[in-house]
Amino acid sequence: MIEQKRMAARILKCGTSRIWVDPKKVAEVNEAITNADVRRLINSGIIIKKQKLGLSSGRKNKIKKQKDKGRRKGHGSRKGTSGARFSRKRDWIKRIRGIRDVLKQLRDEKKIDNRKYKILYKKAKGGFFRNKAHLKNYLEREGIEKVKDDVEKKT
């Protein structure tokens, strides 16, 4: 029977572990000595090629759902620097757009003049302001009191 399994594996182009022989017809399989005999047994369904084993996605899907909720992202799960996980450029773009939006709004509402706008814009470009809250505190210290309330509403 071992030799017949080996021949069947070669004919069906798979490994011997994937060959199934009907246990009720073992005697008939033992009588097969040529490739033609084995092919006849394959066609009659006595020898069958078993399906490949697949991988279940259940665990993968469960983990993905948890990650979507923000779980499993602690220090032990991280590979790569913070810059690799969320690029420094993307972080900068997010910050500077918010700051520039506030500056433009203040200029359009005539809370600051063009000269002051240009100075603050260049400071923002140079990385002076960490975020919109920092810009608000700076404006407070500079004495632009009427701006304080407007910036608080936007942040």
C-alpha positions in Angstrom: 0.0 0.0 0.0 2.9 2.4 0.6 4.1 2.0 -3.0 0.6 2.6 -4.3 0.3 5.8 -2.2 3.7 7.0 -3.6 2.5 6.3 -7.2 -0.8 8.1 -6.5 1.1 11.1 -5.0 3.2 11.3 -8.2 0.2 11.1 -10.5 -1.9 13.6 -8.5 1.2 15.9 -8.0 1.0 16.2 -4.2 2.7 14.6 -1.1 1.9 11.2 0.2 0.3 12.6 3.3 -2.5 14.1 1.2 -3.4 10.7 -0.4 -6.5 9.1 1.1 -7.3 5.4 0.5 -10.7 4.0 1.2 -10.2 1.6 4.2 -12.9 -0.8 2.9 -11.0 -1.3 -0.4 -7.4 -1.8 0.9 -7.2 -5.3 -0.7 -8.1 -3.9 -4.1 -5.4 -1.1 -3.7 -2.7 -3.7 -2.7 -3.4 -5.6 -6.0 -2.6 -2.4 -8.1 1.0 -2.7 -9.3 1.1 -0.3 -12.3 0.5 3.4 -12.8 -2.5 2.5 -14.9 -4.0 0.5 -12.1 -3.5 3.4 -9.7 -5.1 5.8 -12.2 -8.1 3.5 -12.4 -8.5 3.5 -8.6 -8.2 7.3 -8.6 -11.0 7.6 -11.3 -13.2 5.3 -9.4 -12.8 7.3 -6.1 -11.0 4.7 -4.1 -7.9 6.9 -3.9 -8.5 10.6 -3.3 -6.3 13.6 -3.1 -7.1 15.4 0.2 -7.7 19.1 0.2 -4.9 21.4 1.6 -5.4 22.6 5.1 -6.2 26.3 5.2 -5.5 29.0 7.9 -8.4 30.3 9.9 -8.9 34.1 10.0 -10.8 34.1 13.2 -8.0 35.1 15.5 -6.6 37.6 13.0 -10.0 39.3 12.8 -10.4 39.4 16.6 -7.0 41.1 17.0 -7.8 43.6 14.2 -11.1 44.6 15.9 -9.2 45.2 19.2 -6.6 47.3 17.4 -9.3 49.3 15.8 -10.6 50.1 19.3 -7.0 51.2 20.3 -6.0 48.1 22.2 -2.7 46.1 21.8 -0.6 49.2 21.0 1.5 49.4 24.1 5.3 49.6 24.3 5.7 45.8 24.0 3.8 45.7 20.7 5.7 48.5 19.0 8.4 47.9 16.4 10.0 51.0 14.9 10.4 54.5 16.2 7.5 56.9 16.8 8.6 58.6 13.6 8.1 55.4 11.7 4.6 54.7 13.1 3.4 58.3 12.5 5.8 60.3 10.3 7.2 63.6 11.7 6.2 65.2 8.4 2.5 64.3 8.8 2.7 65.5 12.4 4.1 68.8 11.3 1.5 69.2 8.5 -1.3 68.6 11.0 0.1 71.1 13.5 1.0 73.9 11.1 -2.3 73.8 9.2 -4.2 74.3 12.4 -2.0 77.2 13.5 -2.1 78.9 10.1 -5.9 78.6 10.0 -6.2 80.4 13.3 -3.8 83.1 12.1 -5.8 83.6 8.9 -9.0 83.8 10.7 -7.6 86.4 13.1 -6.4 88.5 10.2 -9.7 88.3 8.3 -11.6 89.3 11.4 -9.2 92.3 11.8 -8.1 91.1 15.2 -4.4 91.4 14.1 -3.0 93.6 11.3 -1.1 92.3 8.3 2.3 93.3 9.9 1.6 91.3 13.0 0.2 88.4 10.9 3.4 88.2 8.9 5.5 88.1 12.0 3.4 85.4 13.7 3.3 83.4 10.4 7.1 83.4 10.2 7.3 82.4 13.8 4.9 79.5 13.1 7.0 78.5 10.1 10.1 78.4 12.2 8.5 76.0 14.7 8.1 78.6 17.5 4.5 77.5 18.4 4.0 73.9 19.6 0.3 74.0 18.9 -2.8 76.2 18.8 -2.9 76.5 22.6 0.7 77.7 22.7 -0.2 80.3 20.1 -3.1 81.4 22.3 -0.9 81.8 25.3 1.6 83.8 23.3 -1.0 86.2 22.0 -2.3 86.6 25.6 1.2 87.5 26.8 1.7 89.9 23.9 -1.4 91.8 25.0 -3.8 91.0 22.2 -6.7 90.6 24.7 -9.6 90.5 22.3 -8.0 87.5 20.5 -8.0 85.3 23.6 -11.7 84.4 23.6 -11.8 83.8 19.8 -8.9 81.3 19.9 -10.4 79.5 22.9 -13.5 78.8 20.8 -11.5 77.3 17.9 -9.3 75.0 20.1 
